[in-house]
């Protein structure tokens, strides 16, 4: 999924506000399922819930206004 960085996603026009990356990840997860014919809403209505139990982010470089980010999503099964 590609995300264009607009002014409202930044700290006053500088780097992307750190918490916005979590929003980008959530949007990419939704797109991942939609591209495979699944609706998060329909899954939730049928009793399938997605719970984020842990998050860890290593920020390497800041994204800034005008950048185009590409977010890749993969599915892992943890037991």
matplotlib code that plots the C-alpha trace (Angstrom):
import matplotlib.pyplot as plt

x = [0.0, 1.3, 0.7, 1.4, 2.5, 0.4, 0.9, -1.8, 0.2, 3.3, 4.5, 3.8, 5.1, 8.2, 8.5, 5.5, 4.0, 5.2, 1.8, 0.6, 2.7, 0.5, -2.5, -0.7, -0.1, -3.8, -4.8, -2.4, -3.8, -7.3, -6.2, -4.4, -7.6, -9.8, -7.5, -8.1, -11.9, -12.3, -14.0, -12.7, -16.3, -17.9, -15.3, -16.0, -19.7, -19.2, -17.2, -13.6, -11.8, -8.3, -6.5, -3.2, -1.3, 2.0, 3.7, 7.3, 8.5, 12.1, 12.1, 15.0, 14.4, 11.7, 9.1, 8.4, 5.8, 5.6, 7.1, 5.4, 5.7, 5.2, 3.9, 4.1, 1.9, 2.4, 0.4, 2.0, 0.5, 1.7, 1.0]
y = [0.0, 3.4, 6.4, 10.0, 12.2, 15.3, 18.3, 17.1, 13.9, 15.8, 17.8, 21.3, 20.4, 18.6, 14.8, 12.5, 12.5, 9.2, 7.8, 8.2, 5.2, 3.0, 4.4, 3.6, 0.0, -0.4, 1.0, -1.4, -4.4, -3.5, -3.2, -6.6, -8.3, -6.4, -7.4, -11.0, -10.6, -10.2, -7.3, -6.5, -5.4, -8.6, -10.7, -8.7, -9.2, -12.9, -13.1, -12.8, -10.1, -8.7, -7.7, -6.0, -7.5, -5.8, -3.3, -2.4, 0.1, 1.0, 4.4, 4.5, 7.7, 10.2, 10.5, 14.1, 16.2, 15.1, 11.6, 8.5, 5.6, 1.9, -0.4, -4.1, -6.4, -10.1, -12.6, -14.7, -17.3, -17.4, -20.3]
z = [0.0, -0.8, 1.4, 0.4, 3.2, 3.4, 5.8, 8.3, 8.9, 10.0, 13.0, 11.7, 8.2, 9.5, 10.0, 10.2, 13.7, 15.2, 16.1, 12.5, 11.5, 13.6, 11.7, 8.4, 9.6, 10.4, 7.0, 5.3, 7.3, 6.2, 2.5, 2.8, 3.8, 1.3, -1.6, -0.6, -0.5, 3.2, 5.1, 8.6, 9.4, 8.2, 10.1, 13.2, 12.8, 12.5, 15.7, 14.4, 16.3, 15.8, 18.9, 18.9, 21.9, 21.3, 19.0, 18.5, 16.0, 15.2, 13.5, 11.0, 9.1, 9.3, 6.5, 5.6, 3.8, 0.1, 0.6, -0.7, 1.6, 0.6, 3.4, 2.9, 4.9, 5.6, 7.6, 10.4, 12.5, 16.1, 18.4]

ax = plt.figure().add_subplot(projection="3d")
ax.plot(x, y, z, "-o")
ax.set_aspect("equal")
plt.show()
